[in-house]
Amino acid sequence: MKKTLYLMRHGQTLFNLRRKIQGACDSPLTELGINQAKEAGKYFKDNNVIFDYAYSSTQERACDTLEIVTNNKIPYTRLKGIKEWNFGTFEGESEDLNPPGDPVRRSYGDFFLQYNGESDIQVQERMNTTLTEIMEKEDHKTVLAVSHGGAIFMFLRKWEDIFNRKDKIKFSNCCILKFEYENKEFKFIEIINHDF
């Protein structure tokens, strides 16, 4: 039986605006971030998408986004498994300090491990494990999960060859990635971005 996962990035935060590395640390949604979340909520309402269950990262920016999207009308569960990539001692620093990408893995690879953070593979595995556990629940047919750009990027890379697509995938704040789930596999369907 096919199920549907809507995996969504949180709204713009103060650290996004100020170009700060924001993984395990947190910052509040900006006014724009709040409006992005409202627009995402409107998308679900206009398309008659009704969630059986909703999940959020444990980080405030994701929880706040989910509450705005759902108008505080559905309960949700907070999960550490879908939190953002931990960037170790780089947390809160300027994005200018991000390393160049690993040319083989086409991500940050193991770089942040040496600074008490996570590797790309660790992020991908915990995201995949957590989202698979969610979707394996029998009564979970249509699910919303609010997470983060880096974590979503690594999850998508497991299930989609994003570098050989004709169209580039843009991970804007409050973007919504739609997946079908069946037989313990995710199939990427589309991404919905709301341009502001």
Secondary structure, DSSP 8 states (H G I E B T S, - for coil): --EEEEEEE---BHHHHTTB--SSS---B-HHHHHHHHHHHHHHHHTT---SEEEEESSHHHHHHHHHHTTT-S--EEEGGGS----GGGTTSBGGG----BTTTTB-TTGGGGGT---HHHHHHHHHHHHHHHHTSTT-SEEEEEE-HHHHHHHHHHH--GGG-SS-----TT-EEEEEEETTEEEEEEEE----
